[in-house]
Amino acid sequence: MGALDAEDCSPITTSGREKIKKYLRRRTVSPPSPTNVEVDQMKKCAELAIYQAGILNDQVTQLQGNVQRQKKKARSS
């Protein structure tokens, strides 16, 4: 029994392989679909919102600390 080559086992014909290669080349060069563009934009907006929420959370924490210090200072005066 001889060894089988991958070419022998493949159900795809040579013309089928060429069609697949052409399709893959066309897909890698073609612009993204409008849906993909929208999803990418929504992802960027969500990342920006999360980043801004983190900054705002830090500012609130800082302001709360300032208020507590002022209250302590007012009580001690």
N, C-alpha and C positions, 0 to 999 in steps of 0.2 A: 504494500500500500504506500503510495507516494505522498509527500507533503503537499497540502493544499495552500495555494497562494491566496492572499486576501482578494485579489482581483477575480479569482475563480469563484469565490463564495458570494461575492457581492451581487445582489439582485438588480442593481442599477446599471443600466447600459452606459456605454461611452457617451452617447448623445445626452443621456440623462445627467451624467456628471458635468458635461459642458454647460447644460442649462442651469444646473445648481451653481456652478462657478460664476456664470454670468449674473445670476440673480444676486449672489453674495457681493460681487463687485459693485453692482448697481446700488444695493442697499447701503454699502459702506460709503458711497459717494453722495447719495441723494440726501437732501435736507431732511431734518426731523419733521415728523408729522405735526400738524397743529395741536393735536392732543398731547403729544410729548412735550411740546413747547409750553403749553399751559400747565402741565403737571410740574415741569421744571420750575416755572415761575412761581407756582403755588408753594413748592418746596422752599424756594429762596425766601418767599414772604414769611413762611412759617418759621424758618431759621432766624430771620430778622426779628420777628415778634418775640421769639424765645430769648434772644440776646437782649432786646430792649426790656423785657420783663425782668431779666436778671439785674440789669442796671437799675431799674426802678426799685426793685426789692432792696438792693444795697443802699440806695438813697433813703428809702423809708427807714431802714434799720439805723442809718446814721442820724437821721432827724429824730427818731425816737430816743436815741442815746443823748442827743443834745437837749431834748425836752426834759429827760430825767435829770440831767446835770443841772439844768436851770431850776428845776423844782427843788432839788437838794440845796442849791445855793440860796434860793428864796427862803427855805425853811430855816437855814442856819443864820440868816441875817437878822 
